[in-house]
Amino acid sequence: MPTVNGNIDSPLASRILSKDFYEPFMSQLSRRRIEDPIRALLPLEDRPGVISLLAGKPNAETFPITAMQFTLRDPVTNEEVVVPLTEQELARGLQYGSSAGLPDLNDWLIGLQEHSHGRKRGEGWGLCFGTGSSDLIYKVCNALLDPGDVAMIEAPVYAGVVPMFHNTGCTMIEVGGDAHGTDTKGLREMLENWPVDKPKPKVLYTVPYGCNPTGVTSTLERRLEVLELARKHNFLIMEDDPYYYLYFGDAPRPPSYFMLERDQPEVGRVIRFDSLSKVLSSGMRIGFLSAPQPILDAVVLHTITSNLQPPTITMVLSLRLLKEWGYDKLRAHVDRVAQFYHAKRDVFERLMHKYLDGLAKWNTPEAGMFFWFKLNNLTDSEALIRTKALENGVLALPGTVCHPDARKTAYVRAAFSLLAEEQADEALRRLRDVIVAAQKEAVSASA
């Protein structure tokens, strides 16, 4: 266990976990990776006066794209502004770039973390860019988990993350939740009664804002309890937060784990995944990781040996957009996006009451794009959603895929982000017909 000053009034520098602290957490696969000798030397090309014969970069004169511009809607005035890339920006965007992300883009995003979470440079963390946050989650899983290691997964969970943990060969243990977020009472009981002959969990994976699929946002009290348990039982917190900027709950936005840990007795247990894909462009794959340097180093080394780097043109376009707006206009934009989904949620919930009252139960989501509802008088939604609903022309997600153990569940996830009101109305009408028929079958079978 780490040795740190437990007094939160002590200087921040004395509470930052040392580099050596992370050594036991690193996977064997991560330890075996070696540095790409060419990539290791690339930064030297920027040294003044150096003539580089190093890298096999294609000559930009052979590229067919000679100009590029995009039209940007101003989030304050709503005016559309044409933003041309300069010759230098285009040349940079069409060439190889840094595996960790463009330095000036990363600098801008570090400033965003200070703007949004109050975290500054020199506080025991750094930042790298990825091809969406999923890319970074996968690489952190590989950096930390060996076969047989234990990962705690707050469930139900985004179905797409389960294969990432599964592929490491780790054991996934579900941690439940309720309308207030992570079930910290159950988590505490599990950890305090953990078998003495088995290694304790290395990580807890959680989506604290608008959890996909439940839509639940963890309260401040629950977050502080999780931080305390992480210190007591020596695990890291993987804070996946793609819906941070899509929060539209009535209560004030709770602070992130990343923000909260700054004032804890230890600083450096939170590994934060951010995404702008939900608010700028999902196709551009804009994700970034804020984490202690040893974990960043492992992720960047993985990038070098797999996909080499995030797409430079994505990073150049992102940087130009973000610099054009600045932090205040980005905040204005994401606030408008959150209001948009707030309105979409309200329309969808009104239609759910119209068609599903008496047939299902749900909590109103406070962020994100999903409703998570439980079918009454049924124990398993799998066949109903995969087969009968599809045959009736409506597609949703059966809840079983949102549990690492693939348990039977009566829950269903429905996305409300895209559908116009008329389409949502028809989809829920079709779903109602299928549910009514299934519930009648269940009653007949039990009679």
N, C-alpha and C positions, 0 to 999 in steps of 0.2 A: 504494500500500500504506500502511496506517496507521503512524503513528509512536507507539510506546508504550514504556514502560520494560520491557525484557525480563527484569528481575529479579523473580522471583515473591516475593521477600522484601520488595519495595517495597510501600508502602501500596496497598490495593485501589483507592482512588480514582484513582491514577495509572495503573492498568492497564485502566480502563474505556474502551472505544472511544468516540470523540466522536460527536455527532449527525451531523457532516459525513461521517463514515466511511460511513454508509449511503446517502448520496445516489446514488452510482453503481449501487447495487443496485436502486433503485426503478424500477418499470416506467413506460413512457410513459402507460399507462392510469391508473396510480395518480397520476401527476403532474397529469393532466388533471382529476381529480375536484375539485369545488368544495364548499365547506361549505354545508350547509343553514342558512339564516339563522335559521329558527325554532328549530331544535335548538341552535344556537350560543347563543341567548339563554335557553333553558330553565333553566339553573342559577341564573339571577338570580331566579327565582321563590322560591327558598329564602332570599333575603336578608330579614332581619327588617324588618318594617314595609312591605314591598312588597305592593301590591295588583295582581295580574296580570290584564291584559286580553289576554295574548299568545296562548296556545295554544288551539286548538279542541278542548279535552278534553270528552268527553261528561259530562253530570252523572250522578254515581254513583247518585243517587236513582232513576234510570230502569233500573238494572241489576236483573234478576230474582233473582240469587243473593244471599241475605241472610245466610247463615251457611255455614261450612265447617269440617270437622274430618277428621282421619285417625287411624288406629290404627297405632302404631309398635311393632315388636318390639324390646325391649331386647337388645342383643347380648351383655350380660353375664349378666343374670338370666333372659332368655328370656320375661319377662313382657310382655304387650301393654298399651300405655299409650295412652289417648285424648289426642290433642293438638288442641285447638280453636284456630283462628286467632282472634286478637282482632279487634274491629271495625276497628281501624286497619290491621292486617295485611291483612284481606280487602279493604278499600277500596284499599289500595296495590296489591294483586295484581290487581285488576280494572281499574286505570287504566294509562295510558301510563307508561313508565319510561325510564331512561337507556339510550342505545344501547350504552354500554360495559359495562352491567350495574349492578345496584344497588350503590351504594358500600359499604354494610355487608356485603353478600355478598362482594364483591371483597376487602374487608379480611379477612374470615374465610379466604378462599382464599389470600391472601398469607400469612397465618399458617400455613396448611396447608403451603405450600411451604417455610417455615422448619422446620416440624415434620418434614417428610418428606425435604427436600433440603438443609437448612441454609442456605438463601438468605434474606437479610434485605432489608428496604427499603433503598433508597439504594445498592444494589450494581449499578446500571446496568440495571435491568429494571423492568417494571410488569406489570399483569395486566388482562385484560378477559374478559368472559363471552361465550359464544356458544351458538348453538342446536346443541349437540353439537360435538365436535371436528372433524367433517367440514366443518361450516360454516366453521370457522376455517382449516382447511387450504386450502380452496378460495380463501378471501380472501387468505391469505398468498401462494399461487401467483400470484394476480392482482396482488398488490402488488409482486412481485419479478420476474416473468418476462414478457419480450416475445417475439414471434415471432423465432425464430432463436437465442435464448438457450439455454444448455445447462444442463439439470438432471440430476444423477446420481441414479438411483433404485436403492436396494438391492433386488435382485430375487433370487428371486421376491418379489412384493409384493402387498399387499391389492388385489384387482382394482378395488375402488371408487375408489381414488385415481388410477388411470391416466387416466380421463377428465378429472380436474381439471387435471392437467398438460397433457394433450393439448389442452384448450380454449384454453390460452394461446398455442399455436403454437410452444412451445419444442421443442427437440430433447432427447429422453430417452435417456440413456446408462445402460445397466444396469451395476451394480456387484454382483458375485457375493458369495457367502458360503459358510460351511461350518458345522460343528457348534460353532465358537467365535465365530461372528458375522461381521461384515463382513470381506471379503477385503481386508485392508489392504495386503498385498503387491501384489495386482493393482491396487488403487487407486493405490498409489504409482507403480508402473510406468507406468500410463496417464497420470497427471498429469505425470510427469517426461519423458514422451515426447510430450507434447501438441504438435500442430502450431503452429509459431510464428505462422502467419498466421491462426489462428482464436482467438476469445475463449475463455478458460478457463471452466469451469463456475461458475455462480453459487451453486448450492446442492447439498447432498446430503440426500436424504430417507431416513430410516431409522426402523425400529421396533425398538428395542434390547431390549425385554423380550417374550419369547414372540411373536416376529415372526409376523405373519399373512401367509402360511400356514404357515411352516416350524416354528413353535414354538420357535425358537432364541433364546437370550438371549446377547447379546454379552458377552464377558469384559472385565474391567477393562483388560487389556493392549491389546485391540483398540480400546476406547474412547479410551484415551490416544493411541494412534497416529492415530486419526481427528482428534482435536483438534489434534495436531501438524501433520498434513497440511492442515487447514483454515487454520492460520496461514501455513504455507509457501506455499500455493497460493491463498489469499484466497477462500475460499468460506464460506458460511453453512451451519449444520447444522440441518435441520428434524427435530427429535426428536419423533416421534409415539409416544405412550406410553399407549395405551388399556388395556394389560395390565399396567401397573406394579403395580397392586394385586392382580393375579391371578398373582403369581409363587409357584411352589411347588417350585422346584428344590432339590436337596440342598445345593448350595453356598450360602454367604451371598449375599444380594442385592447385586450390583454397584452402585456409585453411578451415578446418572444423569449424562448429559452436562451437564445443567443444574447439578448439584452439582459435578462435576469442574472445570468451567471457572472456578469461583471462584478456584482456586489455580493458574490458568494465567497465562502472561505477558500474555495478552490476555483481557479479559472482555467478552462481548457478541456472540459468534458463534452462540450456541445460541438457537434459537427453539423453545420447548417447548409441545407440545399435550398437555393432560390431559383425561381424561374420567372422570366418575363414572357414566356410563350403564351400564357393565357391572356395577356393584356396588350402585347405588341404584334406578335405573329407566331402561331404554333408551328408553321412550316419552317421558320428561320432557326428554330431550336436554340433558344437563348437561355442557358442555364449557367449558374455559377455557384461555387463551393466556398464557404467560409469555414476554416478549420485550422487547428494547430499545424505548424510547418511540417512535422514528420508525416502527417497524413496527406497533406498537399503533395509532398515530394513523392509519396507512393503512387498517388493518383496520376501525377504528371508522367512518371516513369511508365505506368501502364498505358497512358495515351501514346507515348512515343513508340511503344512496342506493339500497338494495335492499330489505331486509326491516325497516328502521327501527330494530328493537331485538329482543333475545331476549324471549320471552313473560314478562311480569312475574309472572304467577301461578306459573310454574315457578320463578322466582327466589325468590319469597316462600316457597313450600313448601320449597324446598331449604334456604334460610337457616334456617327454623324447625326443620327436621329436624336440620341440622348443629349449630345452637346448643343444641338439646335434648340432643344426644349429647356434643358437645365432641370434641376431637382424639383423646383416648384411646379413647373408645367407638367412634369411626369406625374407628380402627385395629383394635379388637377385632372389629368387624363385617367389615372387609375380610379380616382373617386367617381368619375363619370361612368367608367366601366362597371364598378361595383353597383352603382345606382341602376344601370341597365339590367344586371342580373337580379337585383332586388325586385325590379318590376316583373321580370320573367318568372321569378319564383312565385310572386303573389298571384299571377295569372294561372300558373300551373296548379298551385294549391287550391285555388277556387274551383278549378275543374276536377281536382281530386275529390274535393268534398261533394261535388255534383255526382260523380260516378262511383266513388269508392267508399263513401261513408257507410259504415256497417259491414263493409267487406274487408277493410284493412285499417291498420293503425300506423301512425307516424309522428315523429317530432319535426317541427319546422326548422329547416336548415338556416344557419346564420352566416354561411359563406359558401362559395363554391357553386356547383352546377347540378346537384343531384338531390333527389328524394330517395330515402331508404325506408321502405314500408313493409310491414308484416301482414301477411294474409291471415285472416281469421279462419279458425277451424281447419287449417291445413298445417302439415308438418314439414312439407318439402315442396319448394317452388321449382325445382329443377325441371321436371318433365313438363310442367304446366307452361313455363316460360320458353324453354328450348323447343318444344314441339307444338303444343296446342296454341299458344299465343302466336307463334310464327305462322302457323297454318291459318290463323285468323288475321294475318297481315299486320302484326305489331311485334316489334323486337325490343327486348329489355335484357337486363343482366340478372341471371339467377344468383341468389345470395351465396350459394355454396362456394363459388369461385373466389369469394372475398374472405375465405377462411383458409389458412395454411393447411389445416387438417381435413379440408374438403367435407366438413360435416354437413349433415342435412339441416336445412333451415327454411323457414317459411318466408324469409325476407327476399325482397326484390329491389334492385336499383334502377331508377329511371332518371335519365338526363333531361333537363329542361332548357338547355342553353340555345338550341337551334330552332326549335319548332315555333312556327306561327301559332296563334291561338286556335285557329281553325284546325290545324293539323294535330295539336295537342288534344283538342276536344275529341277528334275522331280516334286518335290512338287510345285514349283512356276509355272511350266507349267500347272499342273492340276488346280492350283488356278486361273491362267489366264483364262482358259477355262470357269470356273464358273463365273468369274467376267464379262467377255465379254457377256455371255448369259444373266446375270442379267441386265446389262446395256442396252442391246437390248430390254429386256422386259420393262424396265422403260421408254425407249423412245417410244415404241409402246403404252404403257398405257397412256402416256401424249399427244399422237398425237390426 
